[in-house]
Amino acid sequence: MYKITRQVGGEAFGGPGNRPTWSTASKTGVGTAFNFYSKVWFTIAHGIITEVYYPTLDTANTKSLRLIVMDKDGSVDEESEDMHHRVEFINPNALAYRLINTDKEKCYRIDKRIITDAMRNSIIMKCRFEVLQGTLDDYSIYVFYEPHIDNSGYGDTGYITSYMGKPVLAAYDGGIHTALLTDVPWDAYSTGYIGVNDGFTDLKRNRGLNYQFDIAKDGNIGQIAELDISCSNEFTVVLSLGRNEFEASATGYATINDDYRGIEQEYIEGWSNYCRRLDVLNGRATQLYYTSMMVMKSHEDKTHRGATIASMSIPWGEAASDENRGGYHLVWSRDLYHIAMAFIAAGDSITANRALEYLAYVQQRDDGSFPQNSWLSGYPYWGGLQMDEVADAIILAWHLKRKDLYFKLVKPAADFICARGPATQQERWEENAGYSPATIATEIAGLVCAGQLAGDSGDIYSRDRYLEKADIWQRDVDRWCFTTTGFHGSGKYYIRISPNGDPNCCDKVHLSNGAGEYDQREVVDASFLELVRLGIKRADDYHITETLRVVDELTKVRTGRGVGWYRYNHDGYGETEDCEPYCGVGKGRLWPVLTGERGHYELAAGNDATEYIRYMEQFANSSYMLSEQVWDDTGEPTGSATPLAWSHAEYVCLLVSATRRRIIDRPECVYRRYCADKMQLLLNS
């Protein structure tokens, strides 16, 4: 007969546990307090708390915090896989959530309210367990926590301790400590190794906690506590973080003994006050507009102020392990530029100015360039150089009228562009080198903006040099990037990138993500529309309209939620053909950002952009989160990254541009130089 092993107390065996992975990147919510004091952020997906960030937004410390339910027959359910999920805003103008998880047999329902403590580094999960069939005595409730401290699943140590007589599940890795407390007693607890003897694995195998370890060292660990709900079906779970055990435990203890209603009210009021300060857009402000602004604002770090990460997620996290430490919780200056422009558009120039100052004083290198992306400290993560990211900072400085940053930021960046452009080591899709119409458009716009700021700063020599270079490149962009011997349509269109600046030869482009190698004339994308958006080409320019037909033929898709575009034909950055998570090879999906960019083009062409606004709204999930990519059949978010701050920025800019009937982020000095009707300008003057 098989003998069940039991152990109460002592150290867990079998470390380090299974290979760690992260949670899905398809989030249904993100949140943090609206202040610079509480430095903890949470994400939610599939009805549970997933990654938690502390003390900065580039440091993830948690895989999941969830409840487990076992009924009297020994059936074990966990929230993310075994229940139906619904998410609601507690208040439409706050990143505060109500999660309703119902088991598939409709025997019970878990109702949770998720916020952070505005005055402390604590996440609060206020729970109610509602019995729909049977009685409360028929169920056992467990809280299960998976630390992934300091951007890694391996290397964590967890143990039981106490603070002021209250039991605490503590964990740490390096200088970051977590503490889990509840306001109800525990009947049992354990810390074990994931997949070996952690509490959830134990419950599934043995219908009970046969292993009740006091400590598990240096591994991929899971912590569990069986909650005593005999007196009440309501309970509170608090996860706190600190620099040591005492700080984390004391913080959690203070939060759990405070008045929850007051904490929730303070949390909501902080966000509601921010929303009230935003432009109401003549009554056209939507729920997605306010949510987008809150999402972008929540992605700004509270230590490195002005730094906004791309997303609180690790793309396809369920398949990613410790080797992907950065995920998308890094700063791309291009994403930051678009986010800052959305802040300007909505009336929050203070946050936009902080973003520019972060670029100037933290991220910019001594030679004037910017890293492909970086940690919040400015230390580079990936090693590429993208010339559009150098120019974006200049354009932002122009929009903010920051001539005080001319010699600090603008001149070094413009000099770098003059010396290294127009070719780029990587275009904006971060994959190929050469002459990209989108990159060159940004460089031209950057140089024209730099020229105006140079003139305002008395640097006449540099002004003339920047403008002369911009004019030459504006004349030559077609020679470098517009093929007349192409394979599609009339054979005349902008190609995605020309490795050597000759778009009519058979140069090869090696596509990333296992997509293969193609003649440069085979591959097109919609990025050339930056030429119009930034004021380098008119919307009715022959080169633009010819390329539009080709791009639409090869990359446009009508989904169940609206029209979208692939990044380029043959893209491989996305789930596999059979919809498995991307692990280096896949099939690119549709990007909502591109729908917004097409809407901006239609506005520039004098057309109505309402349908593109509607498409972007329909691409959002049920909690108004916009993703990096959506499926090409349903239009629902994929597992790449949700929310993506850039997608939210694009929506805000499109909505504001449509409301004001002008391209809100177009530098008018560029448009006036290259596109405006000269006679009309003379008459207006």
C-alpha positions as semicolon CSV with decimal commas, in nm:
position;residue;x (nm);y (nm);z (nm)
1;M;0,000;0,000;0,000
2;Y;0,125;0,350;-0,088
3;K;0,226;0,543;0,221
4;I;0,169;0,920;0,225
5;T;0,470;1,110;0,353
6;R;0,402;1,383;0,606
7;Q;0,628;1,648;0,750
8;V;0,538;1,928;0,987
9;G;0,804;2,192;1,046
10;G;1,164;2,194;0,936
11;E;1,322;2,273;0,601
12;A;1,176;2,182;0,265
13;F;1,363;1,930;0,052
14;G;1,383;1,891;-0,325
15;G;1,503;2,238;-0,421
16;P;1,535;2,445;-0,628
17;G;1,200;2,341;-0,777
18;N;1,067;2,354;-1,131
19;R;1,198;2,599;-1,390
20;P;1,033;2,931;-1,304
21;T;0,814;3,118;-1,549
22;W;0,626;3,445;-1,528
23;S;0,254;3,513;-1,556
24;T;0,065;3,589;-1,874
25;A;0,131;3,935;-2,018
26;S;-0,236;3,974;-2,108
27;K;-0,333;4,188;-1,809
28;T;-0,684;4,300;-1,723
29;G;-0,562;4,569;-1,490
30;V;-0,266;4,757;-1,344
31;G;-0,258;4,977;-1,040
32;T;-0,063;5,187;-0,793
33;A;-0,137;5,478;-0,564
34;F;-0,142;5,821;-0,727
35;N;0,153;5,963;-0,537
36;F;0,528;5,932;-0,527
37;Y;0,532;5,789;-0,175
38;S;0,388;5,438;-0,207
39;K;0,634;5,259;-0,436
40;V;0,448;4,940;-0,512
41;W;0,254;4,844;-0,826
42;F;0,031;4,546;-0,906
43;T;-0,099;4,375;-1,218
44;I;-0,400;4,147;-1,253
45;A;-0,489;3,876;-1,504
46;H;-0,731;3,582;-1,505
47;G;-0,885;3,692;-1,178
48;I;-0,565;3,707;-0,971
49;I;-0,281;3,939;-0,881
50;T;0,020;3,868;-1,103
51;E;0,348;4,066;-1,118
52;V;0,408;4,310;-0,834
53;Y;0,673;4,580;-0,881
54;Y;0,879;4,737;-0,601
55;P;1,065;4,964;-0,526
56;T;1,091;5,068;-0,890
57;L;0,895;4,980;-1,200
58;D;1,177;4,777;-1,353
59;T;1,181;4,528;-1,064
60;A;0,918;4,252;-1,064
61;N;0,890;4,050;-0,743
62;T;0,588;3,823;-0,777
63;K;0,446;3,569;-1,016
64;S;0,103;3,533;-0,853
65;L;-0,109;3,585;-0,545
66;R;-0,428;3,379;-0,559
67;L;-0,682;3,183;-0,360
68;I;-0,731;2,808;-0,367
69;V;-1,058;2,640;-0,271
70;M;-1,099;2,277;-0,164
71;D;-1,447;2,134;-0,109
72;K;-1,551;1,859;0,131
73;D;-1,498;1,597;-0,140
74;G;-1,134;1,698;-0,186
75;S;-1,180;1,878;-0,520
76;V;-0,922;2,155;-0,554
77;D;-0,983;2,473;-0,757
78;E;-0,751;2,766;-0,811
79;E;-0,877;3,100;-0,931
80;S;-0,694;3,155;-1,259
81;E;-0,768;2,819;-1,426
82;D;-1,077;2,675;-1,260
83;M;-1,312;2,972;-1,239
84;H;-1,496;3,218;-1,461
85;H;-1,365;3,575;-1,423
86;R;-1,519;3,919;-1,432
87;V;-1,336;4,245;-1,366
88;E;-1,491;4,581;-1,286
89;F;-1,365;4,922;-1,183
90;I;-1,463;5,011;-0,828
91;N;-1,467;5,368;-0,957
92;P;-1,436;5,456;-1,328
93;N;-1,178;5,724;-1,248
94;A;-0,940;5,507;-1,046
95;L;-0,720;5,204;-1,104
96;A;-0,909;5,015;-0,832
97;Y;-1,060;4,682;-0,925
98;R;-1,331;4,442;-0,823
99;L;-1,262;4,084;-0,933
100;I;-1,549;3,834;-0,932
101;N;-1,440;3,472;-0,975
102;T;-1,709;3,205;-0,991
103;D;-1,636;2,833;-0,999
104;K;-1,748;2,655;-1,314
105;E;-2,012;2,449;-1,129
106;K;-2,151;2,769;-0,970
107;C;-2,107;2,637;-0,616
108;Y;-1,934;2,951;-0,485
109;R;-1,814;3,296;-0,580
110;I;-1,507;3,494;-0,472
111;D;-1,547;3,872;-0,469
112;K;-1,220;4,067;-0,429
113;R;-1,132;4,436;-0,419
114;I;-0,772;4,516;-0,522
115;I;-0,593;4,841;-0,436
116;T;-0,268;4,958;-0,281
117;D;-0,218;5,144;0,042
118;A;-0,151;5,505;-0,061
119;M;0,071;5,561;0,243
120;R;0,258;5,230;0,252
121;N;0,422;4,972;0,027
122;S;0,131;4,730;0,057
123;I;-0,114;4,564;-0,181
124;I;-0,455;4,490;-0,033
125;M;-0,689;4,211;-0,140
126;K;-1,025;4,249;0,037
127;C;-1,213;3,921;-0,013
128;R;-1,560;3,780;0,034
129;F;-1,631;3,408;-0,017
130;E;-1,993;3,359;-0,116
131;V;-2,141;3,009;-0,091
132;L;-2,394;2,937;-0,366
133;Q;-2,443;2,568;-0,286
134;G;-2,394;2,404;0,052
135;T;-2,255;2,580;0,358
136;L;-1,933;2,755;0,451
137;D;-1,821;2,446;0,640
138;D;-1,805;2,257;0,309
139;Y;-1,502;2,454;0,192
140;S;-1,142;2,518;0,289
141;I;-0,978;2,841;0,166
142;Y;-0,606;2,887;0,107
143;V;-0,402;3,186;0,000
144;F;-0,113;3,088;-0,229
145;Y;0,176;3,320;-0,307
146;E;0,458;3,269;-0,560
147;P;0,748;3,510;-0,504
148;H;0,971;3,597;-0,799
149;I;1,182;3,853;-0,618
150;D;1,419;4,092;-0,796
151;N;1,324;3,985;-1,148
152;S;1,393;3,615;-1,094
153;G;1,210;3,301;-0,990
154;Y;1,518;3,116;-0,870
155;G;1,713;3,226;-0,564
156;D;1,422;3,310;-0,332
157;T;1,407;3,203;0,032
158;G;1,076;3,186;0,220
159;Y;0,993;3,109;0,580
160;I;0,739;3,154;0,859
161;T;0,784;3,430;1,112
162;S;0,560;3,656;1,319
163;Y;0,515;4,024;1,391
164;M;0,327;4,155;1,696
165;G;0,187;3,807;1,750
166;K;0,053;3,776;1,393
167;P;0,190;3,501;1,164
168;V;0,377;3,622;0,857
169;L;0,489;3,436;0,547
170;A;0,818;3,611;0,469
171;A;1,039;3,581;0,161
172;Y;1,345;3,755;0,025
173;D;1,610;3,767;-0,243
174;G;1,895;4,011;-0,195
175;G;1,776;4,337;-0,051
176;I;1,404;4,296;-0,125
177;H;1,174;4,132;0,131
178;T;0,803;4,047;0,113
179;A;0,557;3,977;0,393
180;L;0,213;3,817;0,358
181;L;-0,043;3,866;0,635
182;T;-0,417;3,816;0,676
183;D;-0,673;3,942;0,927
184;V;-0,797;3,588;1,003
185;P;-0,610;3,307;1,180
186;W;-0,437;3,024;0,994
187;D;-0,503;2,654;1,041
188;A;-0,184;2,554;0,857
189;Y;0,096;2,701;0,648
190;S;0,397;2,594;0,443
191;T;0,675;2,712;0,213
192;G;0,793;2,459;-0,044
193;Y;0,948;2,426;-0,388
194;I;0,726;2,480;-0,692
195;G;0,622;2,155;-0,857
196;V;0,788;1,944;-0,587
197;N;0,622;2,009;-0,254
198;D;0,468;2,356;-0,264
199;G;0,128;2,388;-0,102
200;F;-0,075;2,394;-0,423
201;T;0,100;2,086;-0,558
202;D;0,049;1,918;-0,219
203;L;-0,324;1,993;-0,221
204;K;-0,371;1,858;-0,571
205;R;-0,182;1,538;-0,495
206;N;-0,288;1,468;-0,139
207;R;-0,610;1,667;-0,081
208;G;-0,447;1,833;0,216
209;L;-0,128;1,995;0,341
210;N;0,086;1,692;0,416
211;Y;0,398;1,909;0,392
212;Q;0,404;2,202;0,631
213;F;0,758;2,332;0,605
214;D;0,887;2,626;0,802
215;I;1,143;2,731;0,540
216;A;1,256;2,671;0,182
217;K;1,589;2,815;0,075
218;D;1,734;2,947;-0,250
219;G;1,487;2,823;-0,507
220;N;1,161;2,866;-0,695
221;I;0,926;2,867;-0,400
222;G;0,557;2,887;-0,317
223;Q;0,399;2,989;0,013
224;I;0,057;2,886;0,138
225;A;-0,168;2,949;0,436
226;E;-0,497;2,778;0,518
227;L;-0,738;3,046;0,638
228;D;-0,976;3,001;0,928
229;I;-1,303;3,144;0,796
230;S;-1,525;2,969;1,048
231;C;-1,639;3,299;1,195
232;S;-1,676;3,506;0,878
233;N;-1,675;3,467;0,503
234;E;-1,490;3,798;0,467
235;F;-1,114;3,837;0,506
236;T;-0,827;4,060;0,397
237;V;-0,491;3,958;0,250
238;V;-0,203;4,206;0,251
239;L;0,126;4,168;0,067
240;S;0,387;4,421;0,177
241;L;0,741;4,485;0,064
242;G;1,045;4,637;0,228
243;R;1,422;4,645;0,255
244;N;1,427;4,387;0,534
245;E;1,197;4,150;0,719
246;F;1,108;4,402;0,987
247;E;1,015;4,677;0,741
248;A;0,802;4,448;0,526
249;S;0,626;4,291;0,826
250;A;0,569;4,618;1,008
251;T;0,429;4,774;0,691
252;G;0,190;4,484;0,639
253;Y;0,082;4,490;1,001
254;A;0,008;4,864;0,986
255;T;-0,193;4,826;0,666
256;I;-0,402;4,532;0,784
257;N;-0,488;4,708;1,109
258;D;-0,587;5,032;0,937
259;D;-0,939;5,118;0,824
260;Y;-0,987;4,962;0,480
261;R;-1,268;5,197;0,379
262;G;-1,050;5,496;0,448
263;I;-0,757;5,346;0,256
264;E;-0,979;5,271;-0,044
265;Q;-1,132;5,618;-0,039
266;E;-0,790;5,783;-0,029
267;Y;-0,666;5,562;-0,315
268;I;-0,966;5,643;-0,533
269;E;-0,957;6,013;-0,454
270;G;-0,596;6,040;-0,569
271;W;-0,679;5,908;-0,915
272;S;-1,011;6,091;-0,940
273;N;-0,840;6,423;-0,870
274;Y;-0,596;6,354;-1,153
275;C;-0,876;6,273;-1,397
276;R;-1,054;6,594;-1,306
277;R;-0,745;6,791;-1,411
278;L;-0,742;6,647;-1,762
279;D;-0,886;6,814;-2,071
280;V;-1,248;6,705;-2,120
281;L;-1,211;6,742;-2,500
282;N;-1,530;6,943;-2,547
283;G;-1,731;6,658;-2,399
284;R;-1,572;6,388;-2,619
285;A;-1,362;6,235;-2,339
286;T;-1,435;5,862;-2,318
287;Q;-1,381;5,596;-2,054
288;L;-1,089;5,465;-2,261
289;Y;-0,942;5,816;-2,267
290;Y;-0,943;5,843;-1,887
291;T;-0,825;5,485;-1,843
292;S;-0,546;5,542;-2,095
293;M;-0,425;5,848;-1,907
294;M;-0,430;5,660;-1,576
295;V;-0,253;5,359;-1,728
296;M;0,024;5,578;-1,871
297;K;0,053;5,773;-1,549
298;S;0,079;5,449;-1,350
299;H;0,372;5,344;-1,570
300;E;0,580;5,642;-1,454
301;D;0,836;5,543;-1,194
302;K;0,831;5,711;-0,853
303;T;1,205;5,715;-0,791
304;H;1,329;5,800;-1,141
305;R;1,057;6,055;-1,202
306;G;0,969;6,112;-1,565
307;A;1,078;5,760;-1,663
308;T;0,785;5,564;-1,805
309;I;0,821;5,196;-1,886
310;A;0,665;5,033;-2,192
311;S;0,449;4,783;-2,004
312;M;0,410;4,616;-1,666
313;S;0,454;4,277;-1,827
314;I;0,690;4,012;-1,958
315;P;0,566;3,925;-2,310
316;W;0,442;3,566;-2,323
317;G;0,546;3,543;-1,960
318;E;0,403;3,194;-1,916
319;A;0,685;3,070;-2,142
320;A;0,959;3,308;-2,020
321;S;1,203;3,230;-1,741
322;D;1,480;3,409;-1,552
323;E;1,679;3,481;-1,866
324;N;1,416;3,746;-1,954
325;R;1,479;3,982;-1,663
326;G;1,377;4,299;-1,843
327;G;1,055;4,205;-2,019
328;Y;0,885;4,526;-2,122
329;H;0,942;4,698;-1,785
330;L;1,217;4,907;-1,943
331;V;1,234;5,256;-2,091
332;W;1,237;5,304;-2,469
333;S;1,286;5,670;-2,555
334;R;1,054;5,627;-2,855
335;D;0,771;5,495;-2,637
336;L;0,842;5,768;-2,383
337;Y;0,818;6,032;-2,656
338;H;0,475;5,909;-2,766
339;I;0,356;5,886;-2,406
340;A;0,477;6,238;-2,334
341;M;0,294;6,367;-2,641
342;A;-0,027;6,211;-2,508
343;F;0,026;6,385;-2,175
344;I;0,068;6,717;-2,359
345;A;-0,245;6,647;-2,565
346;A;-0,453;6,579;-2,252
347;G;-0,329;6,886;-2,067
348;D;-0,068;6,727;-1,839
349;S;0,244;6,913;-1,949
350;I;0,402;6,868;-1,606
351;T;0,445;6,494;-1,656
352;A;0,561;6,549;-2,014
353;N;0,830;6,789;-1,896
354;R;0,949;6,535;-1,640
355;A;0,980;6,282;-1,921
356;L;1,195;6,519;-2,125
357;E;1,415;6,594;-1,827
358;Y;1,461;6,221;-1,767
359;L;1,575;6,186;-2,127
360;A;1,815;6,476;-2,089
361;Y;1,964;6,405;-1,748
362;V;1,944;6,026;-1,718
363;Q;1,913;5,839;-2,045
364;Q;2,103;6,046;-2,301
365;R;2,463;5,941;-2,360
366;D;2,763;6,173;-2,374
367;D;2,771;6,154;-2,756
368;G;2,409;6,275;-2,779
369;S;2,255;5,937;-2,861
370;F;2,010;5,725;-2,664
371;P;2,024;5,353;-2,586
372;Q;1,781;5,121;-2,761
373;N;1,622;5,076;-2,420
374;S;1,741;5,096;-2,062
375;W;1,675;5,020;-1,701
376;L;1,527;5,311;-1,509
377;S;1,876;5,411;-1,400
378;G;1,960;5,477;-1,766
379;Y;2,189;5,173;-1,788
380;P;2,138;5,014;-2,133
381;Y;1,958;4,679;-2,158
382;W;1,976;4,591;-2,527
383;G;2,263;4,723;-2,735
384;G;2,101;4,858;-3,050
385;L;2,101;5,213;-3,186
386;Q;1,783;5,355;-3,336
387;M;1,819;5,698;-3,491
388;D;1,450;5,781;-3,456
389;E;1,489;5,756;-3,078
390;V;1,761;6,021;-3,093
391;A;1,539;6,254;-3,293
392;D;1,225;6,194;-3,085
393;A;1,379;6,370;-2,785
394;I;1,447;6,680;-2,997
395;I;1,090;6,690;-3,127
396;L;0,958;6,660;-2,772
397;A;1,181;6,949;-2,660
398;W;1,039;7,159;-2,944
399;H;0,679;7,082;-2,847
400;L;0,752;7,177;-2,487
401;K;0,939;7,493;-2,594
402;R;1,239;7,388;-2,385
403;K;1,513;7,600;-2,536
404;D;1,677;7,581;-2,192
405;L;1,768;7,223;-2,287
406;Y;1,914;7,320;-2,622
407;F;2,280;7,286;-2,529
408;K;2,221;6,999;-2,285
409;L;1,999;6,773;-2,499
410;V;1,906;6,912;-2,840
411;K;2,241;7,015;-2,985
412;P;2,426;6,692;-2,889
413;A;2,141;6,484;-3,033
414;A;2,122;6,688;-3,355
415;D;2,498;6,674;-3,401
416;F;2,484;6,297;-3,357
417;I;2,212;6,270;-3,622
418;C;2,413;6,481;-3,866
419;A;2,720;6,265;-3,810
420;R;2,552;5,923;-3,816
421;G;2,232;5,961;-4,020
422;P;2,029;5,908;-4,218
423;A;2,093;5,530;-4,210
424;T;2,019;5,356;-3,882
425;Q;2,150;5,045;-3,710
426;Q;1,788;4,952;-3,631
427;E;1,458;5,094;-3,755
428;R;1,165;5,136;-3,522
429;W;1,080;4,766;-3,526
430;E;1,426;4,709;-3,376
431;E;1,539;4,452;-3,628
432;N;1,713;4,579;-3,943
433;A;1,979;4,828;-4,049
434;G;1,967;5,066;-4,341
435;Y;1,753;5,346;-4,483
436;S;1,405;5,346;-4,328
437;P;1,144;5,601;-4,442
438;A;1,004;5,620;-4,088
439;T;1,344;5,674;-3,929
440;I;1,448;5,932;-4,188
441;A;1,119;6,116;-4,139
442;T;1,188;6,142;-3,767
443;E;1,547;6,254;-3,827
444;I;1,434;6,528;-4,067
445;A;1,170;6,649;-3,823
446;G;1,423;6,638;-3,542
447;L;1,674;6,847;-3,734
448;V;1,415;7,109;-3,831
449;C;1,302;7,134;-3,467
450;A;1,666;7,154;-3,360
451;G;1,719;7,431;-3,614
452;Q;1,442;7,640;-3,466
453;L;1,565;7,583;-3,110
454;A;1,920;7,665;-3,224
455;G;1,801;7,995;-3,369
456;D;1,611;8,076;-3,050
457;S;1,929;8,003;-2,854
458;G;2,155;8,217;-3,070
459;D;2,340;7,925;-3,231
460;I;2,297;8,051;-3,590
461;Y;2,572;7,835;-3,740
462;S;2,413;7,515;-3,609
463;R;2,067;7,633;-3,713
464;D;2,176;7,668;-4,075
465;R;2,363;7,338;-4,069
466;Y;2,068;7,143;-3,927
467;L;1,820;7,292;-4,171
468;E;2,046;7,237;-4,470
469;K;2,092;6,870;-4,376
470;A;1,718;6,827;-4,322
471;D;1,640;6,978;-4,663
472;I;1,885;6,746;-4,838
473;W;1,743;6,439;-4,669
474;Q;1,386;6,549;-4,741
475;R;1,476;6,566;-5,112
476;D;1,661;6,232;-5,104
477;V;1,428;6,013;-4,899
478;D;1,254;5,891;-5,215
479;R;1,585;5,807;-5,379
480;W;1,683;5,596;-5,078
481;C;1,352;5,431;-4,996
482;F;1,102;5,444;-5,287
483;T;1,132;5,160;-5,535
484;T;1,014;5,184;-5,894
485;T;1,091;4,819;-5,970
486;G;0,885;4,655;-5,695
487;F;0,690;4,330;-5,697
488;H;0,356;4,463;-5,573
489;G;0,089;4,687;-5,720
490;S;0,230;4,931;-5,975
491;G;0,582;4,844;-5,859
492;K;0,623;5,191;-5,711
493;Y;0,615;5,225;-5,332
494;Y;0,820;5,284;-5,019
495;I;0,985;4,966;-4,898
496;R;1,022;4,888;-4,529
497;I;1,399;4,931;-4,531
498;S;1,680;4,951;-4,785
499;P;2,007;4,811;-4,647
500;N;2,224;5,029;-4,871
501;G;1,996;5,309;-4,986
502;D;1,930;5,170;-5,336
503;P;1,564;5,057;-5,336
504;N;1,573;4,929;-5,695
505;C;1,835;4,658;-5,657
506;C;1,802;4,304;-5,523
507;D;1,961;4,361;-5,182
508;K;1,846;4,104;-4,928
509;V;1,677;4,176;-4,596
510;H;1,709;3,911;-4,327
511;L;1,394;3,923;-4,116
512;S;1,407;3,840;-3,747
513;N;1,204;3,583;-3,553
514;G;1,264;3,306;-3,805
515;A;1,076;3,489;-4,081
516;G;1,340;3,429;-4,348
517;E;1,532;3,634;-4,606
518;Y;1,371;3,838;-4,882
519;D;1,449;4,082;-5,158
520;Q;1,419;4,427;-5,001
521;R;1,141;4,514;-5,246
522;E;0,924;4,230;-5,116
523;V;0,878;4,376;-4,765
524;V;0,659;4,678;-4,690
525;D;0,513;4,838;-4,380
526;A;0,295;5,133;-4,285
527;S;0,573;5,318;-4,102
528;F;0,628;5,542;-4,406
529;L;0,320;5,735;-4,287
530;E;0,552;5,910;-4,041
531;L;0,651;6,119;-4,343
532;V;0,299;6,265;-4,339
533;R;0,242;6,272;-3,965
534;L;0,563;6,465;-3,900
535;G;0,507;6,711;-4,184
536;I;0,771;6,596;-4,435
537;K;0,525;6,491;-4,707
538;R;0,173;6,596;-4,791
539;A;-0,101;6,335;-4,747
540;D;-0,181;6,348;-5,119
541;D;0,179;6,306;-5,232
542;Y;0,200;6,049;-5,512
543;H;0,462;5,842;-5,330
544;I;0,235;5,821;-5,025
545;T;-0,086;5,726;-5,201
546;E;0,085;5,464;-5,419
547;T;0,238;5,300;-5,113
548;L;-0,090;5,305;-4,922
549;R;-0,251;5,077;-5,179
550;V;0,033;4,827;-5,155
551;V;0,050;4,830;-4,776
552;D;-0,324;4,783;-4,745
553;E;-0,316;4,492;-4,988
554;L;-0,041;4,311;-4,797
555;T;-0,085;4,403;-4,430
556;K;-0,443;4,520;-4,368
557;V;-0,688;4,283;-4,199
558;R;-1,050;4,324;-4,094
559;T;-1,106;4,147;-3,762
560;G;-1,415;4,086;-3,556
561;R;-1,346;4,411;-3,372
562;G;-1,216;4,639;-3,643
563;V;-0,944;4,699;-3,899
564;G;-0,580;4,642;-3,812
565;W;-0,239;4,620;-3,976
566;Y;0,060;4,389;-3,941
567;R;0,393;4,558;-3,873
568;Y;0,505;4,431;-4,215
569;N;0,437;4,135;-4,439
570;H;0,624;3,820;-4,329
571;D;0,653;3,944;-3,968
572;G;0,745;3,667;-3,723
573;Y;0,704;3,845;-3,388
574;G;0,398;3,685;-3,234
575;E;0,246;3,355;-3,131
576;T;0,319;3,051;-3,344
577;E;0,087;2,936;-3,621
578;D;-0,084;2,702;-3,372
579;C;-0,118;2,991;-3,122
580;E;0,151;2,877;-2,880
581;P;0,350;3,147;-2,696
582;Y;0,625;3,320;-2,890
583;C;0,966;3,176;-2,802
584;G;1,183;3,322;-3,080
585;V;0,987;3,212;-3,386
586;G;0,627;3,294;-3,463
587;K;0,379;3,487;-3,675
588;G;0,328;3,860;-3,634
589;R;-0,020;3,980;-3,540
590;L;-0,198;4,314;-3,572
591;W;-0,087;4,624;-3,381
592;P;-0,355;4,869;-3,255
593;V;-0,091;5,145;-3,274
594;L;-0,100;5,113;-3,652
595;T;-0,476;5,161;-3,657
596;G;-0,424;5,484;-3,467
597;E;-0,150;5,593;-3,706
598;R;-0,381;5,531;-4,001
599;G;-0,642;5,745;-3,831
600;H;-0,389;6,025;-3,804
601;Y;-0,314;5,993;-4,175
602;E;-0,684;6,020;-4,259
603;L;-0,704;6,338;-4,053
604;A;-0,403;6,477;-4,239
605;A;-0,579;6,393;-4,565
606;G;-0,885;6,590;-4,455
607;N;-1,096;6,283;-4,379
608;D;-1,293;6,170;-4,075
609;A;-1,104;5,949;-3,829
610;T;-1,407;5,839;-3,626
611;E;-1,399;5,479;-3,744
612;Y;-1,033;5,441;-3,645
613;I;-1,108;5,577;-3,300
614;R;-1,390;5,323;-3,276
615;Y;-1,165;5,038;-3,392
616;M;-0,909;5,119;-3,123
617;E;-1,184;5,130;-2,861
618;Q;-1,306;4,791;-2,973
619;F;-0,953;4,646;-2,956
620;A;-0,943;4,722;-2,581
621;N;-1,030;4,440;-2,344
622;S;-1,321;4,447;-2,100
623;S;-1,126;4,662;-1,853
624;Y;-1,014;4,913;-2,117
625;M;-0,658;4,787;-2,153
626;L;-0,503;4,828;-2,500
627;S;-0,248;4,571;-2,610
628;E;0,061;4,562;-2,823
629;Q;-0,094;4,305;-3,057
630;V;-0,439;4,163;-3,129
631;W;-0,543;3,840;-3,298
632;D;-0,604;3,869;-3,670
633;D;-0,944;3,694;-3,650
634;T;-1,112;3,809;-3,329
635;G;-0,926;4,134;-3,271
636;E;-0,880;4,041;-2,905
637;P;-0,545;4,101;-2,727
638;T;-0,277;3,837;-2,773
639;G;-0,023;3,729;-2,510
640;S;0,239;3,983;-2,619
641;A;0,179;4,274;-2,378
642;T;-0,138;4,426;-2,233
643;P;-0,148;4,711;-2,158
644;L;0,110;4,873;-2,382
645;A;0,157;5,237;-2,287
646;W;0,235;5,332;-2,649
647;S;-0,103;5,194;-2,763
648;H;-0,281;5,404;-2,502
649;A;-0,078;5,708;-2,605
650;E;-0,173;5,659;-2,968
651;Y;-0,541;5,642;-2,881
652;V;-0,526;5,959;-2,672
653;C;-0,340;6,150;-2,944
654;L;-0,585;6,034;-3,211
655;L;-0,889;6,128;-3,003
656;V;-0,745;6,471;-2,923
657;S;-0,635;6,526;-3,284
658;A;-0,984;6,443;-3,409
659;T;-1,139;6,675;-3,150
660;R;-0,912;6,966;-3,240
661;R;-0,907;6,885;-3,612
662;R;-0,531;6,891;-3,642
663;I;-0,247;6,644;-3,590
664;I;-0,169;6,719;-3,229
665;D;0,188;6,587;-3,231
666;R;0,294;6,724;-3,571
667;P;0,572;6,984;-3,540
668;E;0,424;7,277;-3,727
669;C;0,769;7,416;-3,807
670;V;0,831;7,103;-4,016
671;Y;0,495;7,111;-4,190
672;R;0,531;7,479;-4,274
673;R;0,874;7,414;-4,423
674;Y;0,781;7,125;-4,650
675;C;0,406;7,094;-4,694
676;A;0,210;7,410;-4,631
677;D;0,073;7,601;-4,925
678;K;0,322;7,887;-4,965
679;M;0,063;8,127;-5,100
680;Q;-0,172;8,051;-4,811
681;L;0,110;8,107;-4,564
682;L;0,181;8,443;-4,728
683;L;-0,186;8,541;-4,710
684;N;-0,208;8,432;-4,344
685;S;0,095;8,638;-4,256
